[in-house]
Amino acid sequence: MDPKQRITELVNLLNRYSYEYYVSDNPSVSDVEYDSLLRELESLEKGNPELILRDSPTQRIGDQPTAKFEKIHFATPMLSLGNVFNQAEVMEFHERIVKAGFWPQYVCELKIDGIASSATFKKGQFVLGSTRGNGLIGENITQNMKVIANLPKKLKDNIDLEVRGEVYMRKTVFEELNRLKAESAEEPFKNPRNAAGGSLRQLDSAITKERKLDLFVYTVIKPEKYGLKSQEAALKFLTTQGFSVNPNYKLCDSIEEVWNYLEYWKDQRRELDYETDGVVIKVNDFALQEEIGYTIKVPKWATAYKFPALEVETKLLNIEFTVGRTGGITPIAILEPIMIAGSLVQRATLNNEDFVTSRDIRIGDYVVVRKAAEIIPEVVRVNFDRRVNTKPFEMAKVCPDCQSPLVRKPGEADHYCLNEECPGRKRAALIYFASRSGMDIDGLGDRMVEDLMKLGYLKTIPDIYKLKEHRAALMEIEGLGEKSVNNLLSAIEESKKNGLAQLLTALGIRLVGGKSAKELVKKYHSLSEISQAAVSDLLEIKDVGEATAKSIAEYFGANALLISELIKLGIDPVVEKTENASNILEGMTIVLTGKLETMTRDQATLLIEKHGGTTSSSVSKNTSFVLAGSDAGSKKTTAEKLHVKIISEEEFKKLIGE
């Protein structure tokens, strides 16, 4: 789309969503969807500054106050904060400060999902309360703030003071309100923030009082008047004056300590009786804050980290089809870019025809997307309330790469391209072989595989190991050069050291995944042995059924030349039969989740098997324990709900005596 047209479209959309959020307290989109659209607009404006519109949301804070309340002009603007969504962006925020010559302490505070507000006191008495409005002009809501129980009406000291904080509604209060609304057949509140906003803007403060709002305060205006030199000191001062300060703040001496705090609260926040969608990270020292400075809209010394969303909603722009290494055709959702679990997602799997039709997913729909197994984005369901002008899905009739007619096999949900020479199948096989799920060849990603195929260097898997014969020619390719080529060729040579199970998985044999590959190598210790195995022999292996056994035999029968070539090239790992180190995990089923510090998941799996245990990809009541690293997600949450034991990497090593 033309940048000018898209900028106009985004500005109109975001202005509408902003009004719904800040003024009406009735948002029609999630925070994640809003943030993703705003990021897209910021990116377009950065590349096309001449196209920035006056009414762009990037040029203001919040939204205009409503006409039903008296306007309040702030002497000190109520600034908004920039957002970061993952560890890399947190580090970038820190590095910008360090590069400017500063090495600060940080204060981390939970970002309360409520209504930003200001409270002013004269000689210790509460005299004025207001919303943030557009950051320069807010709304006078003094009468409604007076009925917030934990807002002190008189301070400990008889001082003039302005503080800022977040008015919120506790989850338990929200649930009770919606229960009463359901009994009265009234429309329920969407979420606690929506409920808090509507309650705070009531013209009748008696209604506000019934809604039992609370307030956390976090900012002192002109702190130097009270001898305060840091954010930590300000929070302690606020407590002594009688304010409620969120008790979960933390002073951090390093950015690593900040990240540990973020990781802890990512899951722990669910135990709180209020909504928090992130963490505010601030330089602690006030003098240092002033030196670091501000942009026109946000302070450079602070940022808001948004917790990864488990499910988000976005628009499905198109459905494309891809062919896999075994010929399977997968519908792919092309999405309006959205942040999920800290990364930007633009494509998501739709699995197969039955998946799409059973959920009635259509181009133009707004769909809920999540990361399956915390890695692969998939469409979960449609928001039918937002459906306008769509048409039913139609499955492709021919292969998107070679135009061969597609076939749906009896008893299967997938459609297949049966053309063995299909360029799409060959490309997918090469990409999968080199991927992390395969031989994990660093530098040989999707784009590199495609480029080398177009240049004629790659046609089959063995060609990967012949690339060293073209070293000089590869260095001439635009974007490569000597260092890149040397690194790539080194990674290819290093992959020869991978185990037999990993090689079997990388070959992409239909129905053979990592688990069945590990079972195979317990009986067969080389490629030659497996290639000669009969179906009847394969059926004796645990977890290998008739369909898998036939698929293995068919693969090696049809690819004898490829296997022979790999062996000649030195890709022939041999498994030495070893006894278990111990039986301490015998009979146990263990689930891995998150990032381990001293070993990969594959290495952890080998250790578990070495000590008699087995692994599973999902948590159930039968799970013996969950081995959780950093960034553990839904599996850890499920384990907590099912009261399944969760242990750390250190505890696991102590358990197995390593």
Residue pairs with C-beta under 8 A, 6 or more apart in sequence:
1 9
3 44
3 47
3 48
3 51
4 48
4 51
6 40
6 44
7 41
7 44
7 45
7 48
7 51
7 52
7 53
7 56
8 53
10 37
10 40
10 41
10 44
11 41
11 53
11 55
11 56
11 57
13 37
14 34
14 37
14 38
14 41
14 57
15 55
15 57
17 27
17 28
17 29
17 34
17 37
18 34
18 57
18 62
18 63
19 63
19 64
20 26
20 27
20 28
21 27
21 34
21 63
22 62
22 63
22 132
22 133
23 63
23 64
23 65
23 66
25 193
25 194
25 196
25 197
25 198
25 201
26 190
26 194
26 198
27 34
27 190
27 194
28 386
29 313
30 309
30 312
30 313
31 277
31 306
32 306
32 309
32 312
32 313
32 338
32 339
32 340
33 312
33 313
33 314
33 338
35 83
35 85
35 306
35 339
36 312
36 314
36 336
36 337
36 338
36 339
36 344
37 336
38 57
38 58
39 337
39 339
39 344
40 337
41 56
41 57
41 58
42 58
44 51
45 51
45 52
45 56
45 58
52 58
52 59
58 297
59 297
60 134
60 135
60 297
61 77
61 78
61 79
61 80
61 132
61 134
61 135
61 136
61 297
62 78
62 80
62 116
62 132
62 133
62 134
62 135
63 133
63 134
64 133
64 134
64 137
65 71
65 131
65 133
65 134
65 137
65 138
65 139
66 139
66 201
68 201
68 203
69 131
69 139
69 140
69 141
69 201
70 139
70 140
71 133
71 137
71 138
71 139
71 140
72 118
72 128
72 130
72 133
72 137
72 138
72 139
72 140
73 136
73 137
74 118
74 130
74 135
74 136
74 137
74 138
76 162
76 221
76 222
77 135
77 136
78 116
78 118
78 132
78 133
78 135
78 138
78 164
79 135
79 294
79 297
79 298
79 299
80 135
80 297
80 298
81 280
81 298
81 299
81 302
81 303
81 304
82 298
82 303
82 304
83 278
83 303
83 304
83 305
83 306
84 90
84 92
84 93
84 303
84 304
84 305
84 306
85 305
85 306
85 308
85 339
85 342
85 343
86 308
86 342
86 343
87 259
87 342
90 255
90 258
90 259
90 262
90 281
90 303
90 305
91 255
93 281
93 303
94 255
94 258
96 300
97 104
97 283
97 292
97 300
97 301
100 292
102 283
102 288
102 291
102 292
104 283
104 284
104 285
104 288
104 301
105 251
105 252
105 253
105 283
105 284
105 285
106 251
106 252
106 255
106 258
106 281
106 282
106 283
106 284
107 230
107 231
107 232
107 235
107 249
107 250
107 251
107 252
107 281
107 282
107 284
108 249
108 250
108 252
108 258
108 261
108 262
108 279
108 280
108 281
108 282
109 218
109 235
109 246
109 248
109 249
109 279
109 280
109 282
110 246
110 248
110 249
110 265
110 269
110 272
110 276
110 278
110 279
110 280
111 276
111 277
111 278
111 279
111 280
111 304
111 305
112 166
112 168
112 216
112 246
112 274
112 275
112 276
113 168
113 191
113 192
113 193
113 274
113 275
113 276
113 277
114 166
114 167
114 168
114 169
114 192
114 193
114 196
114 216
114 274
114 275
115 131
115 132
115 166
115 167
115 168
115 193
115 196
115 197
115 200
116 131
116 132
116 164
116 165
116 166
117 129
117 130
117 131
117 132
117 141
117 145
117 164
117 165
117 166
117 167
117 200
117 215
118 128
118 129
118 130
118 131
118 132
118 138
118 162
118 163
118 164
119 126
119 128
119 129
119 145
119 151
119 162
119 163
119 164
119 165
119 215
119 217
120 126
120 127
120 128
120 129
120 161
120 162
121 127
121 155
121 159
121 160
121 161
121 162
121 163
122 160
123 158
123 159
123 160
124 154
124 155
124 156
124 157
124 158
124 159
125 153
125 154
125 155
126 145
126 146
126 151
126 152
126 153
126 154
127 142
128 140
128 142
129 140
129 141
129 142
129 144
129 145
129 146
129 151
130 138
130 139
130 140
130 141
130 142
131 138
131 139
131 141
131 200
131 201
132 138
133 139
139 201
141 200
141 201
143 205
144 199
144 200
144 201
144 202
144 205
144 208
145 151
145 167
145 200
145 215
146 153
146 205
147 205
147 206
147 208
147 209
147 213
148 167
148 208
148 213
148 214
148 215
149 212
149 214
150 214
150 215
150 244
151 215
151 243
152 241
152 242
152 243
154 242
155 161
155 241
155 242
156 240
156 241
156 242
157 241
159 226
161 220
161 221
161 226
161 241
162 220
162 221
162 222
163 217
163 219
163 220
163 221
163 238
163 243
164 217
164 218
164 219
164 221
165 215
165 216
165 217
165 218
165 219
165 243
166 215
166 216
166 218
167 196
167 200
167 213
167 214
167 215
168 192
168 193
168 196
168 213
168 214
168 215
168 216
168 274
168 275
169 177
169 192
169 193
169 195
169 196
169 199
169 211
169 212
169 213
169 214
169 274
170 192
170 212
170 214
170 273
170 274
171 192
171 272
171 273
171 274
171 275
172 273
173 192
173 211
173 212
174 189
174 191
174 192
174 195
177 189
177 195
177 211
178 188
178 189
181 187
181 188
181 189
182 188
189 195
189 198
191 275
192 274
192 275
193 275
195 211
196 211
196 213
199 207
199 208
199 211
199 213
200 208
200 213
202 208
214 244
214 274
215 243
215 244
216 244
216 245
216 246
217 238
217 243
217 244
217 245
218 235
218 238
218 245
218 246
218 280
219 234
220 226
220 228
220 234
220 237
220 238
223 229
223 233
223 234
223 286
224 286
226 237
228 234
228 237
228 286
229 285
229 286
229 287
230 284
230 285
230 286
231 282
231 283
231 284
231 286
232 249
232 251
232 284
235 245
235 249
238 245
239 245
248 265
250 257
250 261
251 284
252 258
252 261
258 281
261 279
262 279
262 305
262 307
263 630
263 631
265 276
265 279
265 307
266 307
266 308
267 632
267 636
267 637
269 276
269 307
270 637
276 307
277 306
277 307
278 304
278 305
278 306
278 307
279 304
279 305
279 307
280 302
280 303
280 304
280 305
281 302
281 303
281 304
281 305
282 289
282 301
282 302
283 289
283 292
283 301
283 302
288 301
289 299
289 301
289 302
292 299
292 300
292 301
293 299
293 300
293 301
294 300
306 339
308 340
308 341
308 342
308 633
309 339
309 340
309 341
310 341
310 370
310 371
310 633
310 634
311 368
311 369
311 370
311 380
312 338
312 339
312 340
312 368
312 369
312 370
313 338
313 366
313 367
313 368
313 369
313 383
314 335
314 336
314 337
314 338
314 366
314 367
314 369
315 335
315 336
315 364
315 365
315 366
315 367
316 333
316 334
316 335
316 361
316 362
316 363
316 364
316 365
316 366
316 367
316 379
317 334
317 335
317 336
317 363
318 333
318 334
318 363
319 331
319 332
319 333
319 334
319 350
319 356
319 363
319 393
320 331
320 332
320 334
320 400
321 329
321 330
321 331
321 332
321 396
321 400
322 329
322 330
322 332
322 400
322 424
322 428
323 329
323 330
323 399
323 400
323 401
323 417
323 422
323 424
323 425
323 428
324 330
324 425
324 428
325 425
325 428
325 429
325 431
325 432
325 508
326 416
326 425
326 508
326 510
327 416
327 417
327 418
327 419
327 422
327 425
328 414
328 415
328 416
329 396
329 399
329 400
329 406
329 414
329 415
329 416
329 417
330 349
330 350
330 351
330 352
331 349
331 350
331 351
331 352
331 353
331 355
331 356
331 393
331 395
331 396
332 347
332 348
332 349
332 350
333 347
333 348
333 349
333 350
333 361
333 367
333 369
333 379
334 346
334 347
335 345
335 346
335 347
335 348
335 367
335 369
337 344
337 345
337 346
338 344
338 345
338 346
338 369
339 345
340 369
340 370
340 371
340 377
341 371
341 374
341 633
345 369
345 371
345 377
347 377
348 369
348 377
348 378
348 379
349 372
349 376
349 377
349 378
349 379
350 356
350 361
350 378
350 379
351 378
351 413
352 413
352 414
352 415
353 393
353 395
353 408
353 413
353 415
354 413
355 413
356 393
356 395
357 392
357 393
359 379
359 381
359 382
360 382
360 392
360 393
361 367
361 379
361 382
361 393
362 382
362 387
362 390
362 391
362 392
362 393
363 390
363 391
363 393
364 387
364 388
364 389
364 390
365 382
365 383
365 386
365 387
365 390
366 382
366 383
366 386
366 387
367 379
367 380
367 381
367 382
367 383
368 379
368 380
368 381
368 382
368 383
369 377
369 378
369 379
369 380
370 377
370 378
370 380
371 377
371 378
372 378
373 617
374 593
374 633
374 634
374 635
395 406
395 415
396 406
396 415
397 405
397 406
398 404
398 405
398 406
399 405
399 406
399 417
399 419
399 422
399 424
400 424
401 417
401 422
401 423
401 424
401 425
401 427
402 417
402 419
402 421
402 422
402 423
402 424
404 417
404 418
404 419
404 422
406 415
406 416
406 417
407 415
407 416
407 418
408 414
408 415
408 416
409 416
417 424
417 425
419 425
423 453
426 453
426 459
426 460
427 449
427 450
427 453
429 461
429 508
430 449
430 453
430 458
430 460
430 461
430 464
431 445
431 446
431 449
432 438
432 506
432 508
433 439
433 461
433 464
433 506
433 507
433 508
434 440
434 441
434 444
434 445
434 449
434 464
435 445
437 505
437 506
437 514
438 502
438 505
438 506
438 508
439 495
439 498
439 502
439 503
439 506
440 495
440 498
440 502
441 464
441 488
441 491
441 492
441 495
442 487
442 488
442 491
443 484
443 487
443 488
443 491
444 464
444 488
444 491
444 492
448 488
449 458
451 477
452 458
452 467
453 459
455 477
457 463
457 467
457 470
457 473
457 474
458 464
458 467
460 562
460 565
461 507
461 562
461 566
462 562
462 565
462 566
462 569
464 492
465 492
465 496
465 566
465 569
465 570
465 571
466 569
467 474
467 488
467 489
467 492
468 489
468 492
468 493
471 485
471 489
474 480
474 485
474 488
475 481
475 482
475 485
496 570
496 571
496 573
497 573
498 506
498 573
499 521
499 573
499 575
500 517
500 521
500 525
500 526
500 527
500 573
500 574
500 575
501 514
501 517
501 518
501 520
501 521
501 575
502 517
502 602
503 527
503 571
503 573
504 512
504 517
504 520
504 521
504 530
505 512
505 513
505 514
505 517
507 555
509 551
509 552
509 555
510 551
510 555
511 547
511 548
511 551
511 552
512 520
512 548
512 551
512 552
515 543
515 615
516 543
516 544
516 548
518 605
518 609
519 541
519 542
519 543
519 544
520 530
520 538
520 541
520 544
520 552
521 575
522 541
523 540
523 541
524 530
524 533
525 574
525 575
525 576
525 577
526 572
526 573
526 574
526 575
527 563
527 566
527 567
527 572
528 567
528 572
530 552
530 556
531 556
531 560
531 563
532 556
533 552
533 553
533 556
534 553
535 546
535 549
535 550
535 553
538 544
538 548
538 549
538 552
538 553
539 545
539 546
539 549
544 552
556 563
566 572
578 610
580 610
580 611
580 612
581 610
581 611
581 656
582 611
582 612
582 656
582 657
583 611
583 612
584 611
584 612
584 655
584 656
584 657
585 608
585 611
585 612
585 613
585 624
585 655
585 656
586 611
586 612
586 613
587 612
587 613
587 624
588 612
588 613
588 614
588 624
588 625
589 613
589 614
589 615
589 616
589 622
589 623
589 624
590 608
590 613
590 614
590 615
590 616
590 623
590 624
590 625
590 626
590 627
591 615
591 616
591 617
591 618
591 619
591 623
591 625
591 626
591 627
591 635
591 639
592 601
592 604
592 605
592 615
592 626
592 627
592 629
593 626
593 627
593 628
593 629
593 632
593 633
593 635
593 636
594 628
594 629
594 630
594 631
594 632
594 633
594 636
595 629
595 630
595 631
596 604
596 627
596 629
596 649
597 629
597 630
597 649
598 649
599 607
599 649
604 627
604 652
605 615
607 656
607 658
608 614
608 615
609 615
611 656
613 624
616 623
618 635
619 626
619 635
619 638
619 639
619 642
619 644
620 642
621 642
621 644
623 639
623 642
623 644
624 645
625 644
625 645
625 646
625 647
626 632
626 635
626 636
626 639
626 644
626 645
626 646
626 647
627 647
627 648
627 649
627 652
628 635
628 636
628 639
628 646
628 647
628 648
629 649
636 646
638 644
639 645
639 646
640 646
647 655
